[in-house]
Amino acid sequence: MPADRRLADGARLALTTFSTLPVRAGRIDRSVAGTAMALAPAVGALLGALLAGLLLLLVAVAPPLVAAGVTVGAGALLTRGLHLDGLADTVDALGSYRRGAAALEIMKKPDVGPFGVAALVVVLLVQAATLAELAGRSWPAALAAVVAATAAGRLGVAVACRRGVPAARPEGLGALVAGTVGPVALVAGTAAVALVAVAAVPDRPWQGPLAVLAALAVAAALLRHVVRRLGGITGDVLGATVELVTTLVYLGLVLSS
């Protein structure tokens, strides 16, 4: 497949996978999937810009926590709630202390268990609380913070799809994207997101990049545990990674503020 066709199809797949933007998918294979996962941070940056704009508009007419809560809800709508669903399913599976097929079976169940509910509550509360604080910063800093956090969440997906990480099942999204992202794309994505994060904390330009790197390190450690427990990654694991990294970056940006 020509490189330009693969890039176009990968961009469309990234948009349809990580957002509800009305884009028609093109050809889908592992090569295109790898391109899509490498482009995931760019989709995150686009979503972040939309959410930051909404947050800044709302905070002009509503209390910061209300503006933040609505923004978190809008983020869920723009992603069809798939990442939150993946978070709940992954935490339920890990909380069961089961391994392999037994844990994967729990992830398939349509209901949400107590571990999943607790994870959703904590993540949504932390995101809303941190966004409320970020809304009080200058608009360039708030914009950079939201863009960096949402882009970093999708960069976490690229980390989960790096070469050498297997899929837990022979079918599904995990099987399509596992092991498709090379080191060059990871380094470029990390550098780009870290650069954006510099402006998120104007008085401490090092804090934003550090928050991104620390969140990715935590996600990488969790992924190693997931691979040991489940045998590899799934679509739910990718969704959980998005929410985990995004939340940790938000938290890292408001510490000692």
Long-range contacts (C-beta under 8 A, 24 or more apart in sequence): 1-27, 1-31, 1-32, 6-31, 6-32, 6-35, 7-35, 9-35, 10-34, 10-35, 10-36, 10-38, 10-39, 11-35, 11-36, 11-39, 14-39, 14-40, 14-42, 14-43, 15-43, 17-173, 18-43, 18-44, 18-47, 18-79, 18-154, 18-157, 18-242, 19-43, 19-46, 19-47, 19-78, 19-79, 20-77, 20-78, 20-79, 20-80, 21-78, 28-176, 30-176, 30-177, 30-180, 31-180, 33-176, 33-177, 33-180, 34-161, 34-177, 34-180, 34-181, 34-182, 36-177, 37-157, 37-158, 37-161, 37-177, 37-180, 37-181, 38-158, 38-181, 38-182, 38-185, 38-189, 40-154, 40-155, 40-157, 40-158, 41-151, 41-152, 41-154, 41-155, 41-158, 41-189, 41-192, 41-193, 42-151, 43-154, 44-147, 44-150, 44-151, 44-152, 44-153, 44-154, 44-155, 45-147, 45-150, 45-151, 45-193, 45-196, 47-75, 47-78, 47-79, 47-150, 48-146, 48-147, 48-148, 48-149, 48-150, 48-151, 49-143, 49-146, 49-147, 50-78, 51-75, 51-78, 51-146, 51-150, 52-142, 52-143, 52-145, 52-146, 52-147, 53-143, 55-131, 55-134, 55-135, 55-142, 55-146, 56-135, 56-139, 56-142, 56-143, 59-135, 59-136, 64-132, 64-133, 64-135, 64-136, 65-128, 65-129, 65-132, 67-131, 67-132, 67-135, 68-127, 68-128, 68-129, 68-130, 68-131, 68-132, 68-135, 69-128, 71-131, 72-124, 72-127, 72-128, 72-131, 75-127, 75-150, 82-239, 83-153, 83-239, 83-240, 83-242, 83-243, 84-120, 84-123, 84-124, 84-239, 84-243, 85-236, 85-239, 86-235, 86-236, 86-237, 86-238, 86-239, 86-240, 86-242, 86-243, 87-116, 87-119, 87-120, 87-123, 87-239, 87-240, 87-243, 87-244, 88-112, 88-116, 88-117, 88-119, 88-120, 89-116, 89-236, 89-239, 89-240, 90-226, 90-234, 90-236, 90-237, 90-239, 90-240, 91-115, 91-116, 91-118, 91-119, 91-240, 92-116, 93-229, 93-230, 93-236, 94-225, 94-226, 94-229, 99-229, 99-230, 100-229, 100-230, 100-231, 103-229, 103-230, 104-168, 104-169, 104-230, 104-231, 104-234, 107-234, 107-236, 123-243, 123-244, 123-247, 126-247, 126-250, 126-251, 127-246, 127-247, 127-250, 130-247, 130-250, 130-251, 130-253, 130-254, 131-250, 133-254, 133-257, 134-200, 134-250, 134-253, 134-254, 137-202, 138-202, 140-199, 141-199, 141-200, 141-201, 141-202, 144-196, 144-197, 144-198, 144-199, 144-200, 144-208, 145-197, 145-200, 145-201, 145-208, 145-250, 145-253, 147-196, 148-193, 148-196, 148-197, 148-200, 148-208, 148-212, 148-249, 148-253, 149-246, 149-249, 149-250, 149-253, 150-246, 151-192, 151-193, 151-196, 152-193, 152-197, 152-212, 152-215, 152-216, 152-245, 152-246, 152-249, 153-241, 153-242, 153-243, 153-244, 153-245, 153-246, 153-249, 154-242, 155-189, 155-190, 155-193, 155-212, 155-216, 155-245, 156-215, 156-216, 156-219, 156-241, 156-242, 156-244, 156-245, 157-238, 157-241, 157-242, 158-185, 158-186, 158-189, 159-186, 159-216, 159-219, 159-220, 159-223, 159-241, 160-219, 160-223, 160-233, 160-237, 160-238, 160-241, 161-233, 161-238, 162-186, 165-223, 165-227, 165-232, 165-233, 166-227, 166-231, 166-232, 166-233, 167-232, 167-233, 167-234, 168-230, 168-231, 168-232, 168-233, 168-234, 168-237, 169-232, 169-234, 172-234, 172-235, 173-234, 173-235, 173-238, 174-232, 174-233, 174-234, 174-235, 174-237, 174-238, 177-238, 178-232, 178-233, 190-216, 197-249, 197-253, 200-253, 201-253, 201-257, 207-252, 207-253, 207-255, 208-253, 210-252, 211-248, 211-249, 211-251, 211-252, 211-253, 212-249, 212-252, 214-248, 214-252, 215-244, 215-245, 215-248, 215-249, 215-252, 216-245, 218-244, 218-245, 218-248, 219-244, 219-245, 219-248
